[in-house]
Each structure stands twice: as C-alpha cells, then as structure tokens.
Amino acid sequence: MQKRRIKDYFIISLKGLAMGAADVVPGVSGGTIAFISGIYEELLSSISAISFKSIKLLKSEGVKSFWKVINGNFLVSLLVGICISIVSLAKLISWLLENKPILLWSFFFGLVLASILYIGKQITDWKFITFFLLALSSFIAYWITTLEPLVSDDTSPVYLFFAGAIAICAMILPGISGSFILVILGAYKPVFDAINNRDFKLLAIIGIGVIVGLLTFSRVIKWLFTHYKNMTLAVLTGFVIGSLNKIWPWKETLTWRINSHGLQVPVNEQSISPYAYQGDPQLLYAILLSIVGFLSILILEKIAVKNE
C-alpha cells in the first residue's frame, strides 16, 4: 500500500463528500463517483479485508496490524467525508429535488454521461460476451428505473435492516443508485426522516443492515474484478447507461400519492422531451449544468492520470 500524507487523506475525504452527495440523490450512485475518482477497487479491497481472519489478527497482533490490513486510514477518511456529506447535504438535496429538480438532474446527467465513457474506456477486450453483458445490464438497469415504487412508510426494524442491506449493495455498484432502491422499496422517506430527525435507534438498525450487505457484496464484486475484470466492467458500464433514464431532467408524472404530511408527491414518472414539458424547461441552464457535470469528470480523470 502506498504511503500517504495528510493531504492525501484530505483528498480522499473530499471524494467521500462527493460520494455522499451522490448517494443522497435517488438516481445517482456513489459507486460511480468512487469509480471515476480512482478509488473503487481500493474501496472494495479495503472493505473485503474486514473479516473473521482480520478480527483474529486484532486479538493476536493488536490494533496496528489490524488497522494496516483493512487499510483503516483510507476507510475512515472516506467514511468521514461520506457521513459529513449525507448529514449536511440531506436537507439541501431534498430542497433542490423539490424546488430545482431540472437543474439538479441536469448536472448529474452530464456527470453520469461522462462516467460512461470513463468506465467503458477501462474495458480492454471487446468480445461478443462483453457486448452481450453490456446490453443486458443496460436493459436491467433501465427496467429497474421504470419500476413503480412501493408506497410504504414502514419503520419496522426488520424491514429497515433488509432495506439498508439491499440499498448498500446497489450503492457500491456504479450506475445503480442505493437511494433509488430505497425509493423502490418504499423505505426512502423513513430513512431520510431518521437522518433528519437524528433517530439514532433506527439509524443503528439501518447501519447494521448496511454493514452486513457491504461486507458480503464487496467480496463478490472484488472476486469478479479479479477473475472477470472486462466482463465486470461491461456490466458496470451497462448499469450506468441504463440508469440515465432515471436522471433524465424532464419528467411527466403518471401517478401521485398523498404522503404522511398531506402533500401530493409523484409515485411513478416517465422521461419526456423538454419541449413536451408542462412548465418552464429551463433548457439553457439545464444544458449548461450538464456541460459542467460532464467537464467535472474529464477534470477528475486528468487529475487522476497526473497523480499516477
């Protein structure tokens, strides 16, 4: 493992901030941010290193050996950034989703569009199976974005435990949004309420589910990267392509529901042309913000190449 300075860990925390901001938005994956910022495989390896074997090492050789094996400084730096982002940006993102949805989605659309090129460039061997997996995963991700969310405000511990476990599996996959999975499961509002209301009991239950899902699924992805890297990258690229439907800025609401506050909120939406949008499509600002998002990825890529 490369030796890092305090400045390096500060940059890792900033990447965590970006991941947390993306994870808050139901449609954008923190895994995408991790991949394009160059820390995805290190993140998988570090999480996968947390096991019964490393815990035994903690007992036999002490904290220092355990910390080194799990790449503790990296994980803590990243986690600090993610937590700060989620806690501080939750209300802001909620406000933007409610009041400036087109502009918010436009920025992320440009960002995710550029990430497709970035991830796709990592594929070094294009064969029939590679194209097939790319097309299949694109279709699956697109299909997921068209699912009608469950209407549920269930806060039972078991339900939120499994919601957290499933959502974190999606969250570490580029293209598949953990927040959107929470929406599909009907658990997005209970989870967000727990964050905003500082309900530590519910947050602990969700957190345990997240840990179980994360430790299990990260090993699967790491194994796939080790043995089938090109095919895994093709699947990840397809997931990102299919997810574009969810973050298309202009939507038409098909069905509505009344939430617990008596307000009408959309349940199921479909993507439409900005010219068919009922209201101000804010086309110029949307295009500009998409370009900003797109260029952000190109700049991150250049920085990553320079650092290498």
N, C-alpha and C positions, 0 to 999 in steps of 0.2 A: 504493500500500500504506500502510495506516495506521501511524502512528508508535507504537511500543510501548515501555513501560518494563520494567524488570527484573521487576516484579511480574507483568506480563502474560505474560512468558515462563515465569515460575514456574508460573502457572496452566495454561499450555499443557503444561508438563511433567507436571502433575497429571493432565491429560486423557490424556497419554501413558501414565501409570501405569494409569489405568482401562482404556485400550485394551489394554495388555499383559496385564492381569489377565483381561480377557475373552478374549483370543486364546489364553491357556493352556488354557481350558476347551473341550473338544471339543463344541461345540454353540452357542457364543455367539460373535458376530462383533465384532472390534474396529472394523469399519466401522460397525456400529450405534452404538457409543459415539462414534465420530467424528461421525456424523450428528447425534445428539441433543445433542452438546456444541457444535454450531455450527461445526465446523472442517472438515467433509467436503469441500466444494467448494474451500476454500483448500488443503487437502491434495492434492487431485487436480491443481489448477493448479500447485502448487509442484513436485510430482513430475514433471509433464509438461514443466516448464520445463527439466529436465535433459536436454540433447540435444547432438548434434554442434555445433549452432549456438551453444549457450551455452558449450561447451568451447572453440570457436574464439574466443569473446569473452574467455575466460580468458587465452588466448595473446596477443590483440591489445590488450586494455584492462586486464588484470590481475585479481587476486583480488576486489577490491572490487566491480567491475562484475558479475562472475560471481555473487558471493555475493548481490548485490541482486536479480539476475534470477531466481535459483532460490529466493528467499525463505529464505536459508540459516539465519538465526536461528530462524525458525519450525520448520524441518525438524529442526535439531539439538536444539532444546528438546523437541520431540515425541519424537524418537528416543531421547534420554536417558531420558525417562520410561518409554518402552516397554521399553527394554533393562533398566533397573533393575527394573521390574516382573516381566519374564519370568525374569530370573536369581534374584531374591529370592523370588518367589512360586511358582516351579515346584514346589518340594518341598511347600509348604503346600497348593497346589491339589491336588497328587497325593494328599496325606494326606486332604484333605476329600472328594475324589472316592471314596476308598476307605472312609473311616470315617463321613462325614456326607453322603452323596450327596443324600438327600432335601432336607435343609436348604439345601445349596448350589444345587441345581437350582431350588428354590422361589424363592430370592432372584432368580436370573437369569430365571426365568419371569415374575415380576412386572415386572422391568426391561424385558424384551423386549416384553411385552404392552403396556406403556405406550408403548414406542417405536413400535409400530404406529400408535397414534393420532397421535403426533408427526409421523411421516413422512407419513402419509396426509393430514394437515392441509395439507401443502405443495402438494398437488395442487389446482390452481385451475380446471381444465376437465375435468369428468367427461363423457366420451362413451362410445359403445359400445366403441371400441378400447381405451379406458382400463380399462373393466371387464373386457374380454376378457384384456388383458395381466395384470391383477391376478390373475384366476382361473388363468390358465395358469402364471404364475410361482409361485403358491401351490402348485399341483399338482406342478410340477417340484421345488420345494424339499422338499415333503413326500415325494416319491418318493425323493429323494436320502437323506433321513433313514432310509428303510426298507431301503437297500442293505446287504447283508451285507459287512462289512469283509474285505479281503484278509488272509489270515494270512501275514505276511511279516516277517522281521527283516533284510531285505536292506539292507546298508550300502554297496553299490557306489556309486562317485562319480556315475555317470551317472543311476542311479535316484534318488538323493537330490537331484541337481541339478533334475531334472524335477519331483520331488515338491515341492521348495521353490517352483519357478516356478508350479505349478498352485495350491498352497495359498495363496500370496500374492494371486493373482487372486481367490480366494474371500474372503480375509481383508479386502480392501478393499470388498467388497460387503456392505452391511447385510443381515443375516439368514443369509448363507451363511458358516459357520464354517470358517476355514482349518485349525484344529485337527481338526475333524471330517473334512475332506477328507484330511488326513494319516492319520486312522484308516481311512477307506475305502481308501486306497492301501496300507495296511499299513506306513506309514512313521512313525506317531506315536511308537512306542516307540524306534526308532533315533534320531529327532530329539531326543526327551526325554533319552535316555541321553547323547547328545552334549553337551546343555546341562548336565546334572547332573555329568558326568564331565569337563567342560571340555575336550572333544576338539576342539581348535581347527582341526585339519585338516578334519574332517567339517563343522564349523560354517562354515568358509570356503567349502566346496563348496556347502552349502545356501544360504549367504548370496549367492553369485554367482547361483544359480538364482532366489532371491528378487528380486534387483536386476533381472535380465532380465525376469522376469514383471511386476514392479511398473512398470518404465518403459514396457513395452509396453501393459499393460492399462489403466493410468491414462489414457493418451491416448484409448483407446476410450471409456471412461466419461466423460471430460471432453467429448469430441465429442458424445456422446449428450445430456449435460446442456445443452450449448449449443444443439443443434438440436431436441431432442425431450424437453424437461425434464419435462412432465407424464407422458408415457408412460414415461420412465425412472423417475420416482418411483413410478408404478404398479407397475412390475416390482420395484423395490426393496421396496415395501410388501408385495407378494406373497411375495417371498423370506422376509421376516421372519415373515409369517403361517404359511407352510409349515414354517418352522424350529421352531415351537412344539412340534411332535411330538417333536423330538429332546430338548428340555429339559424335557419333562413329568416331574415329580419321581418318579412311581411307575411302575416298570418291571417287566416279567416277562421273565426271561432265557429265550430259546428255545434257544440253542446256546452251548456253552462250549468253551474250548481250554486246553491247558496251555502256559504261557509258558516263557521260557528259564530262569526260576528255579524251575520245577517247580510253580508255583501255578496253580490253576484260575481263569480270568478269563472274563467274558462276551464272546461274539463278536457275537451278534445279540439284540436286545431289542425288546419291544413295549410300548406305553403301556397301562396298565390303570387302573381305578378305585382310589382309595386304600382303599376298603372291600374290594377283592379282593386287596389287597397281602398277601403272606405275611410277617408280621412287624409291627413297630410302625410305622404310617404317619406318626406324629408330626404329625398333621393340624393341631393348633392352632399349633405352632411353624412349620409349613410355610405356613399362611395368613398368619401374622404377618410372616414373612420375605418373602412375595410382596407384601404391602402395602408393606413397607419398600422393596423394589425398585421398585414402581410409583410410590411417592411420590418416590423419588430422581430419577426422570425429570421429574416435574412441577416439582420444585425446580430442577433444571438448566435446564428450559425458562424458568422465571420469571427466573432469573439472567441467562440469555442475552437475554431480552427487555429486562430492565433495563439491561444493558450497551449494547444497541443504542440 
